[in-house]
Amino acid sequence: MPENIFKRLLRKINQRRKSCDDRVDFVQELPIEISLIILSKLDDASLFNAARVSRGWCEACKSSTKLRRRIRQRQLHIKQMEINEMIAHSMQVQDRFYRSYQFTYPLVGYSY
């Protein structure tokens, strides 16, 4: 039974398409409820990327509180990863600086 509904939806989409290419924007073509079901099946990274596809997709993702919360969590996760990478990089630079300074110049006040 659900297969028949899906086939009918695809047929309806194909009838409404104006161009000849194979791409279908399901968010615009399907009812918002069905689009949200499809979007809710995506993992967090894919959902975050889907929200960045177009304004229509972003608005569809924002219309659901669960999807909006998942996207926000992904944004925070990405920001935290960027901060951690910057900290790690700065620690590597600092470590290289101290190592080069330590081996290049003698310590002041140190008797050999």
C-alpha positions as CSV (number, residue, x, y, z in Angstrom):
1,M,0.0,0.0,0.0
2,P,2.7,2.6,0.9
3,E,4.5,1.7,-2.3
4,N,1.4,2.7,-4.3
5,I,1.3,6.1,-2.6
6,F,4.9,6.7,-3.2
7,K,4.6,5.7,-6.9
8,R,1.6,8.1,-7.3
9,L,3.6,10.9,-5.7
10,L,6.4,10.3,-8.0
11,R,4.1,10.3,-11.0
12,K,2.5,13.5,-9.8
13,I,6.0,15.1,-9.5
14,N,6.9,13.9,-13.0
15,Q,3.8,15.5,-14.4
16,R,4.5,18.8,-12.7
17,R,8.2,19.0,-13.7
18,K,8.9,21.5,-16.4
19,S,12.5,20.6,-17.2
20,C,13.9,17.5,-18.8
21,D,16.6,16.8,-16.3
22,D,16.4,14.0,-13.7
23,R,16.7,16.2,-10.6
24,V,13.7,16.6,-8.4
25,D,13.5,19.1,-5.5
26,F,11.3,16.9,-3.2
27,V,11.0,19.7,-0.6
28,Q,9.2,21.9,-3.1
29,E,7.3,19.1,-4.8
30,L,6.1,17.0,-1.9
31,P,3.8,18.2,0.9
32,I,5.8,19.6,3.8
33,E,4.8,16.8,6.1
34,I,6.4,14.2,3.8
35,S,9.5,16.3,3.3
36,L,9.9,16.6,7.1
37,I,9.7,12.8,7.4
38,I,12.3,12.4,4.8
39,L,14.6,15.0,6.3
40,S,14.1,13.5,9.8
41,K,15.6,10.2,8.5
42,L,19.0,11.9,7.8
43,D,21.9,11.8,10.2
44,D,23.0,15.1,11.8
45,A,25.8,15.9,9.3
46,S,23.6,15.2,6.3
47,L,20.7,17.2,7.8
48,F,23.1,20.1,8.5
49,N,24.2,20.0,4.8
50,A,20.6,19.7,3.6
51,A,19.7,22.8,5.5
52,R,22.4,24.7,3.6
53,V,21.2,23.6,0.1
54,S,18.7,26.4,-0.4
55,R,16.4,28.8,1.4
56,G,13.5,26.5,0.8
57,W,15.3,23.5,2.4
58,C,16.5,25.7,5.2
59,E,12.9,26.9,5.9
60,A,11.6,23.3,5.8
61,C,14.2,22.2,8.3
62,K,13.4,25.2,10.5
63,S,9.7,24.4,10.5
64,S,10.3,21.4,12.7
65,T,11.6,22.0,16.3
66,K,13.3,18.6,16.4
67,L,15.2,19.3,13.1
68,R,16.0,22.8,14.2
69,R,17.5,21.5,17.5
70,R,19.5,18.8,15.7
71,I,20.9,21.4,13.2
72,R,21.8,23.8,16.1
73,Q,23.6,21.0,18.0
74,R,25.6,20.2,14.8
75,Q,26.5,23.9,14.5
76,L,27.8,23.9,18.1
77,H,29.7,20.7,17.5
78,I,31.4,22.1,14.4
79,K,32.3,25.3,16.3
80,Q,33.7,23.3,19.2
81,M,35.8,21.2,16.7
82,E,37.2,24.4,15.1
83,I,38.1,25.8,18.5
84,N,39.8,22.5,19.5
85,E,41.8,22.6,16.2
86,M,42.9,26.2,16.8
87,I,44.0,25.4,20.3
88,A,45.9,22.3,19.2
89,H,47.6,24.3,16.4
90,S,48.6,27.1,18.7
91,M,50.0,24.6,21.2
92,Q,52.1,23.0,18.4
93,V,53.4,26.4,17.3
94,Q,54.2,27.4,20.9
95,D,55.9,24.0,21.5
96,R,58.0,24.5,18.3
97,F,59.0,28.0,19.4
98,Y,60.0,26.9,22.9
99,R,62.0,23.9,21.5
100,S,63.8,26.0,19.0
101,Y,64.6,28.7,21.6
102,Q,65.8,26.1,24.1
103,F,68.2,24.4,21.8
104,T,69.4,27.6,20.0
105,Y,70.2,30.0,22.8
106,P,71.8,29.2,26.1
107,L,69.8,29.9,29.2
108,V,70.7,33.1,31.0
109,G,72.3,32.6,34.4
110,Y,72.9,28.9,33.8
111,S,76.4,27.6,34.4
112,Y,77.6,24.9,32.0
